[in-house]
Amino acid sequence: MTFYVASLALELIWMLSSPTGPSSYKVGTMTEKFDCHYCRDNLQGKKYVQKDGHHCCLKCFDKFCANTCAECRKPIGADSKEVHYKNRYWHDTCFRCAKCLHPLANETFVAKDNKIFCNKCTTREDAPKCKGCFKPIVAGDQNVEYKKTVWHKDCFTCSNCKQVIGTGSFFPKGEDFYCVTCHETKFAKHCVKCNKAITSGGITYQDQPWHAECFVCVTCSKKLAGQRFTAVEDQYYCVDCYKNFVAKKCAGCKNPITGFGKGSSVVAYEGQSWHDYCFHCKKCSVNLANKRFVFHEEQVYCPDCAKKL
């Protein structure tokens, strides 16, 4: 069972150019005696760039450090205004609408097919169609996308109660979508103990569903999910409680017969029970599990020893 959170289908971003350039480097005039990290020219009295702890001249910055403009393919110099979007960089004057070339460095824009468009050039014909109302989803519309299909936010509704899901959690079921409440009512299994819907973390025992917190030892209330337990007359016991309160005691060693681990096989006779490894001749101690024996005065004997009684 999975919760989904819907995401925005169109990318509507407000971008601002920075007059001082990206904060990853610093531009200034050198007053101290430093050489360019790359060409070793003296920088004193000259403009320089400090990036990643190194000082370099403007020429070397353009050659070795500057980002490349995605439009003109030229370096974005330290004195240039730079626009950054999704790991791509532009001169502020190069960040323009792909259709009308209108500058967009200080305006909203729409990113589509790796291109940038102004709102006017993002025509209704270009816009994706809402799966709910079949009308275009244009820049500025709040919308929801799921598996390459898009809806207006208010059109993405529960198939059962018709309430708007928007960007909330939902459950897909074929071509339909259900809010959490309707999915619980319509499809979720209900716990055998509390009769409430199981939305996550449920367990199944003998084809019956339980909340993990409801499937507990009847004596100590210890959670039994993922643990060994024993069922007795529709009651469930952890190993310790079964040993202490329910299990029969071995007539030989007097310890509980749990059916776990060593001695999981049990010998029963005349209302008494033994671990298979405890069922041995009282006189010669030979193990008599799956063998002939003689029961005399509440004791077990092999046939040979019984003859000597």
C-alpha angles and dihedrals in degrees: 000000000000135000116215127202112204120231134211113272100200120050109228109178134174107218126190126189116229116232092206097044127242118334090236091085139032127223123204148124115279115238096172134065105272132144125217110267091226111032097021093228116154109262099191110128092006134103112263142173125230113207131161090353094305131109120220140167121255092254093055091044090058090046101044111015114024122105116245117242111244090217109041096020091226126126116271101233125221091254094049126099110244133204119202126195128161097340093313127109136205139180104251089244091052095052096096141141110277090224110037098016091230110162111254104179091111100029141074116266143178122237114211131163090351091304132109122232135179117237093255094054092049092088126196088248090059094047121097117253122244113246089217106047098011090228122130120272105222134188111296096026115125107235146170128224127198125168094344093309122112135204136181105257092247092047094058099091139158112270090222110039096019091225116147112264093185109165093340128113118286144167122233117218113179106301092342133085127208133196115236094260095050093044091053091049096044106034115007120105117242124230115254091223106041099017091225124134117272107224099167142351096031125153133208127219121177090349092304123118124230138174107246089237091053097051098081142140109278091222108041100014092234112160110254101194107121091005133103112259142161128230118215119177093334091312121115125217134185115234094260095049092045090053094047103040112017115022120097116244120243111250087218109046097012091228122128119276102225104164089233125119120332114023097020087151114082132203115209126187135156094354094309130106134206137186105250090243091052095052100097140132113284091221109035098019095228111155112252102187107135090004137102115273143169122234110209127168093342092309133107122232136175114243093255094052091043090061089060095054 
